[in-house]
Amino acid sequence: MYDSKRAINGTYGEVCLEGELVREATGLKADMALEFIDVPMCGDLAKHQKVSGMSGNGSITMTKVNSRMAIKLSDMLKKGKTPTFTIISKLADPDAYGAERVVLKNCQFSTLTLADWTSGQVGSITQNFTFTDWDYLDIIEPR
């Protein structure tokens, strides 16, 4: 039976970057895109495929309240270093059957927003990133 109050509200999401809670985060998305190669099959016109690789992409959206992201990335990039981070996403609505946490490993931000603002609007920054591995730390079991 479906209980609508168990629907998970993103308001209770959290993002931790290198173990530090990012309070200004308003959204996080992480996808693993699968790459395929064709596998020909004699006597079958259908296109069969096999997974041959994958790539992780994501983004964190944040209300602009400070320069933390810009400074962390900028300092490392100017020194010729490749910044790599660990991100933990947590979604824990009090009405849900539990919490879901996933750790994204080997994250590298693929953009660095130096300035982005509009008069009369609260500032928001979206930082895109790639990642190579992930693990679920907590899952919400179906009931």
N, C-alpha and C positions, 0 to 999 in steps of 0.2 A: 504494500500500500504506500502510495506517495503522500508524504506529509509536507505541505508547502513551507512550513516554518523551518524545515531542514535545509532549504535552499541556501547556499552559501553566499553571503554578502561580502563583496570585495572591500568594503569599508574596514574590515578586520584583517586586511592583508598587512604584512610587514616585509621589509627588505633589510638584510644585513649584508654589508660590504666589508670583507675582511674582518668579520666579527663585530663590526660597529653598526648599530641600528641607524638606518637612514630615515629619520622621522619625516622628512619632507617628501618622501616617495608617495606618489599617488597611483602608481600602476606599474606592473611588471609583466612582461610577456616573454616566454622562451619557447622556441620551436626547434625540433630536430627535423631537417629536410632530408629525405631519403633520395639517394641517387641509384638509378637502375641501369642494368645492361640488358639488352634483348637476348632472349634464349629461343632460338629457332626450334620448332617442333615439326617434324615431317608429318604431313597429312592433316595439319591443323592450321587454319587461316588466322586464328587468334594470335595476338601479340602477347607472348609470355615474357615475363621479366623476373630478374633476380636482383636483390639489393646488392650493390657493389660499393657503396660508400654512404656517408652521411655528413651533414654539417649543421652545427648548432648556431642559431641566431636568436637574438633577443633585444629587448629594450627596457630601460627603466625611465619612467616619466616622473619628474619631480617638480614641486613648486620651487621657484627660485627664491631662496632665502639667504644663500651665501655662495662663496666661490670654491667650496671644498672640492668638487669634482674637477674643475678647471685646474686648480693648483696641483692636486695629486697627479693628474695626467701630464700637465705641462712640465712640471719639474723633471719627471722621469724622461719624457720625450726629448727635452732639450739636452739631456745628458746622453742621448743615444740609446737609452734602455727601452726594452719592450715591457710595458706595464701589464702584468698578469694578476688577476684577482680571483677570489672565491666569493660567490654570491649565494645567499640562502634566502629562499622565498618561503614565507609562512602564511597560510590562510587558516584562520581559526575563529569562525563565527560562533558565538556562544550557543546558538540554537542548533548548530550542526551536530552530527554524530561523532565528531572528532575534529582533529586538525590535520592539515596536509603540509608537509615541509619537504622541499626538494633543494639539494645543494647542486649548484652549477659550478663546474670545475674548469680551470684554465681559461677563465674569461679574459677577453681582450676587448677593450672599447675600440670600436672602429671609427668613431667620430669624436671630435673634441669641439664642443660648442663654445666659442669665445665670446659671442654676444648674440642675443636674440630677445628682443623686447618690443612691445607695442604700447603706445600711450593709452591709458585708461584700462589696462588689463593687468591682472596678476601674472607675474612672470612664470613661465613653465619651460622646462628643458627636458628633452628626450635624448638620452644617451644610448646609442645602439652598441651592441656588443656581439662577439662570437664566443662560443665555448666548445670544448671537445668532449666533455664527459659530464655525467650527472648521476645522482643517486637519490632515491626517495628515502628520507629519514623517517617520516611519518606518513601514513596513508589513512584515508577515511574508508572504512569497510562498508560495503553495502549491507543494508538490513532489511 
